[in-house]
Amino acid sequence: MIAGAYLALSEDLPFPGWYALLPVSGTVLVLLSGAGEQGDLPGVTRWRALAPASLLSLAPLQWVGTLSYSLYLWHWPVIVYAGMLEHDLSVAQRLGCAVLALVLSVATYRLIENSARRGDWLAAAARAFRFNAGPDTKPLRLFPGLALIPALVLTGAGVAAAYANAHLATHNIDPAQRGIEEAAEKPSIARAADATCLLDFHTVKPKPCTFGRADAEHTIVLFGDSHADHWSTPLVEAAKHNDTKVVTYLKSSCRASRLSTFNAVLKRDYSECDAWREQAIADIIRRKPRLVVISEFSIGNLTRDMPAAGRKAETARWQAGLRSTLQAFSKAGVETAVIRDTPINDTFANTCVARALWWREAPSLCDTPRAEAANDGAAAAERAVVKSVPDTLYVDLTDRFCGPTPMPCLHRRQARLPRPPSSGDSLRRDAGRAAGEGAVLAEGTSLLPVHGKVPAGG
């Protein structure tokens, strides 16, 4: 049962849940198998040899059990640090990590656990540090406190190292990169005004947030998930100069496209998203805005690692959902602009660059080709849907983040990179592309209604 749970269960299943009964029941049966004395029941001896308790009584497993606590403490830091130095660990490297954790466990078991438990040095310390308050009082033993000294020293050293590492990681950053860092730490205008403007997973009732004068001549609605929220800042800033107010309808991990999805955090179908989306679409249509701006997490980020057949089927399902949403607005006489999603790296750029520099390799190893980072295939499918629906335009700002096709593409939220001594120019160039806040703000102005007409899209 335990082995079956290990092979069959995954992190996508809800926990706690009835699935947990499988490994728990197996564990209970293992414990019960070792209970009682041999010969309590007729014939029990013959079957006892097949019980898990007999297997666990073998010398090698007993030895591992003796080291179990040390293994428990060591295995995770070994895995974490190995993963920092090498992105994809091979089977041999994983086995090496297991051996290293075992060696460290043996060492700490013998040098620390046994010493602390049996404690000849503690006994000597106890004799040396007795304190007699008077002739008729028992000596006060201070040695238990001495056992805490190594732990306090190690904890203090760890805290100091963590603070030093955090300081050094941000010490040698050039102005362009520091600008990206500071911009990335700031919330959007929508979330800065009210954190609940971007609804959580459980909330179903839409919460429109309005920015600008209530009597403004034009209204623009920003509709979508957290990737739509990214655009609230340039749109609201641009709207201030165009007699326009911006109304946001935003929900975490919830696309504007009519596409039912699985929520990895909730570990179930995201029914709240479907309910919220339908209410939001109805509310937006009743408002009769001049323009609805839609942006959402690219489906290409989710289908990138799927087999070709699965990727094609999921893309078609998403296209149908996007078309349904756009047609709902088109039939109501509401014009819509769909902003292509921003590019994203295959890995976190800062971690990847740090790993490359550790191994004295070129940071260019962390480059993601434009076609992959920008999800060109998914964008082409998105553009095709937009062109098929009247009164809908497609806005593509990818060139604001990426260079020509052969060049690397850097996602603006992953651009907090320490400046390496040998590749500063390359990283500054990429950071400059990613940091085009002024350019994006200018593009925000182009989305606004001008003389009653929606501008032509790319």
N, C-alpha and C positions, 0 to 999 in steps of 0.2 A: 504493500500500500504506500509506503514511504517512497519507494523507487518510482512507483506509478505517478505519485504526486509530483516528484521531481521532473519527470519526463513530460507530463501532460499539462501541468498548471503553468501559467505565465503571469507576468505583471499586469496584463490587460484585464484579468478577472477581478471582480470587485472583492475587496477585503475590508472588514470581515464579511464572511458569507459562508454558505453551507459547504463550499469547496474545502474550507479549512478542516472539515471533519475527516477528510481522507488522511492527511498526514498525522493529525492528532490521534485518530483511531489506531493507526499503525504504530505510533509511539506507545500508546497505552498497551497494545498487545505485546510489544517488545518487553515492556516492564513486567507485565503479567507472566510472560514466559519464564522469567527468572524467579518467580515467587514460589514458595513452598519447598518442601524437601523431597528428594527422590524416594519413590516407593510409596507415596501417599495413596496412590490409586493403582489398581492392578494394571500392569502393562505400561505404566507411565514412563518407566526407565527407558524402554525401547524407543519411544518417541521423543524423549527429552533431548537426545543427541541431535535431533533435527531442529530443535527450537533455536530462535535467535540468540538466546542466552548462551548456548554452547559455542556459537560462532564468536560472540563477543568475549568469551572467556579465553580465546586464543591469545598467546603471549604477544604477538605483534599488535593486535588491537588493544590489548590492555596497556601496552606501552604508549600507543597513540592517545588512549584515554587519559593516561597520566599527564600528557603534555597538552591536553585539550584546552585548558584555560590560556596557556601561553600561545597556542596556535590561534585561539580566538582573538587575542590581542594583537598578534603580529600580522595575520594574513591580510588585513585590510590596508594598513599603511604600505605594505609591500606592493600590493596590487595598484594602489593609487599612484605611488611614485613611479612605478614601472609604466603605467599608462601615460604619465606626464612626459616621460622620456621617449616613449615609442607609441605611436598612434594606434596601430593595429598589431597586437601581440600575436606572434605565431604560436603553434602548439608547443614547440620546444621552449619558447620564452615563458609560456604559462607554466610549464613543468618546472622551469628554472625558478620561477617565483615561488612555487610550492616548496621546492627544495630549500630555498633561502629562508622562507618562513619557518620551515621545520628546524633548520640549523639555529636560527635565532631563538626559537622556542626552547630547544635543548639547552642553549647557553643561559638564557634567563631563568629557566627552571632550576638549573644547578647552582648558578651564581647568585640568584636573587631570591627565588621562591624558597628553595631549601634553606638558604642562609637565614632568611627571615623567619622561617618556621622553626628550624632547629636551633639556630641562633647562638652559637658559641660566643660570637663577638658581642651579641646583645646581652648575653649573660655576664660577660666580662664587664661590659659597660654598666650593667645594673649594679655590679659590685663596686665599680669605681665611682658611681654617681649616687650612692645612697646618702640620704640626708636624715640625720637624727635630730629631731626637735627637742628631745630630752631623754633622760635615762630610762623613763618608764614608758616611752612611746615607741611604736614600731617604726622602723626605717621607711622613709618614703622613696619608692623606686621611681626614677625618672626615665628609665630606659624605653618605655613605650613611645615617648615623644621623639626619641632619637630616630625611630624607624620612619618618621614622617619627613625628616630632613632631606634625604635623597629625593623623595617625591616632590617636595617644595622647590628644591633646586632645579630639578628637571622641568617642572611646570613653569617656573620663572624664566628659564632659558628658552623654552618653547614660545612663551608669550613675547619675549624680547626679539626672538628670531622672526616671528610673524610680523611684528611692527616694523622691524628693519627691512624685511622683504617688501612690505607694502610701500614703504618710503622710497626704496631704491627703484622699484618698478615704475614709479612716476617721476623720478628725478630727472632723467635725461630725455625729455620730450620736447620737440621743437614747437614753436607757436601754432603752426597749422594743426598739428596733432592734438595739442592741448585744447584748441578750439573745438575739435571734434569731441574730445573727452567731456568738456564742459557742456556742450550741446546735448550729448547723449544722456547726461545725468539730469537734464531738465525735463519735467513732464510737459506734455502737449498743452496748448492753451485750454483745450476742453477739460483735461484732467486737472490742470492747475486751478481752474475755476471751481470744479466740483468732481471729486474722484469718481462719483457714481454716474457721471456722464458716460463713462464706459462701464456698462452693466456687468455684474458678475455672472457666473454660470447659472445660478439658480433663479435669478429674477426674470420674469416673463413679461411684465407690463413695460412697454417702452417708456423711456424717459427722454423727451426732447429737451435739449439744452440750446438756448438762444444766445447768440453773440451779435451785437450791433444794435442800432436804434430800432425800437419797436415799429416806428412809422417809416422805415426804410422803403424805398421804391421797389426793390427787388428782394427776393428770398431764394437762397440756395440751401439745399438740404445735403448734408454729408451722411452717407448711409453705408454701414458695413461693420467689419470687425476691428481689431486693434490696428491693423494696417491702414484702415481708413482714418483712424484716430491720428496717425502720423501727419495726415494732411490738414488737420484742423488748424494748426499753427499758421502755415502760409495762406490758407484760404481766409481765415478770420482777419489776418493782417491786411490782405489785399482788399477784403470787403470794406474795410474802414474808409478806403479812398474811392469807393465806387457806389456809394449810397445803397449798400446791400447788407442784409443781415444773413447770418449763417445759422442754420438749425441742425443740430447733430442727432442722429439715431445710431448709437454704437453699442455693441455687445461683444464681450470677449469670446474669441474663437467661434464667432457666428458669422458666416458669409451672408452677403446680400442675395446670392444665388439660392434658388429653391433646391437645396441639396441637403438631404438628411445625412448626418455624419455621426461617427462614434467619438465620444469625448474621452480622451486618454486619462484625464484627471478624475472625472466622475466614473470612468470605467463602465460606461453604458451608452446607449444611444442618446444623443443630445436633443431630447424632445423639447426642452425649454427653448432651444434655438429656433426650432420650427414654429413654435407658438408665437414667440416674440417677433419673428420675421413677418408673419402674416399680419399681425396687429400693426407693425411698423409700416408696412406697405400701404395698408388701408389708411393710416393716419397721414402719411405723406401725400397720398392722392387727395385727401380731403383738404390739405393745405394749398394745393395748386401752386407749388413753387415754380419759379422761373426755370430752375435747373436742379436735377438730382445728380450729385457726384458720388460714384460708387468706387470703392477700392476694397480689395480683399486678399487674403493670403493665397498665393498662387497654388493651384492644384498641382503644378509641376513639382513643388517641393515634397508632396506626399507620394507622387507616382514615380519619382525618379528611379527608385530601386525596384520597382515592380517588374515582373516579366512583361514582354511586349503586349501580349494579349490582355493581361489585367490592366496595364496602363491605358490601352486603347479603350477598353470598356468603361473604366472609371472616368476618363476624360470625356467620353460621350455622355455619361450620366451628368457630369458637371455642366457640360455645354447645354444640355436640355434644361437644367435648373437655372442657369444664367439667362437663357432665352426666355424662359417663363417669367422671370422677374422683370426683364426689360420690356417684354410685351405688355405686362400689366401697366407699366407707366406709359408706354406708347399709346395704348388704347384709351387711356385717360387723358391724353393730350399733354403729358408731362415729358419734357425733353430730358435726356440723360447723358451724362459723360462718364465713361468707365476709364479709370486710371490704371495703367499697367502696374503690376506689383513691382516693388523695388528688388534689385538683385540680392542674392544671398550666397555666401561662401559655403563650400562643402563642410568646412570645419571652422571653429572659432579662430579667427585670424591671430589674435594675441597669443593664444596658447600654442598655435602652430609655429609662429615666428620664434617664440621663446624656445621651443623644442629644437628648431632648426639651428638657432644660434648656439645652443648647448652642444650640439654635435658638430659645430663649426661647418654647417652647410648653408647654402644660399637661401635667404628667405623666399626667393622666387618659387621654391618647392611648394609654398602655400598658395600659389596662384590658382584660381579657378577659372577656366576658360569662359569667355563671355556667354557662349551659347548655353552652358550649363548653369552658370550663376544667375543669368537672366531668364532661364526657362523659356528659351526661344520657341520651342515646340508648343508649349502650353499657351504662350502669348499669341502665336499664330492661330490657334484654335479659338482663343478668346476674341481676337480681332474679327475672325470670320463670323462669329455669332453677332457681334456688334453691328457689322455691316449689313446683316440680314434683317435688322429691326429698324423701322423708320424712326426718325427724330432721336437717333442715338449716335454718339461719336466716341472715338477711341483716342485717348491721350497717352502718348508714349514718351516718358521722360528718361528712358534708359541711358541715353547719351550723357545725361547729367551725372551719372554714376560710373559709367564705363567708357573706356577708350575704344578704338577700333577693334574689330573682331579678334585679331591675334593677341591683343593686350589682356592683362589680368583684369578681373572685375571685383570690386570690393564693396561689400554691403556697408551702408553708412552706420549701422548699429554695431558693427564689429570692428570699427576703425581705431580703437584705442590701442595703438601699437607703440611699444618702447622703441626708441630710435637706435638701431644697431650702428656700430662704428663704421661698417664697411658698405652699408646699403641705404644710407640716409636719404640720398637723392631719390631712389626708386620709391621708397615708402612715402616720402613727402609728396611725390607726384601722385601716388594713389590716394593719399589722404586729401590732397587738393581736389581731386575729382569727387571724393565722397563728401567733402565739406561744402559743397556748393549751395549753402543755404540761401544766399542772395539770389542765385539763379533759380532755385526752386520757388522762392517767393515771387519772382517775376513771372514764372509759369503759372502760379496761382492766380495772378491778375488776368492772364489770358483765358482762364476758365469762366470768368465772370461775364454776365450778359452785357453786350455792347450795342446800344441803339436797338434793343429789342430782339437781337439775333444771337443765336448760339454760334460761337466761332467754329470753324471747320477743324476737325481733329486729324491727327496723323494716322 
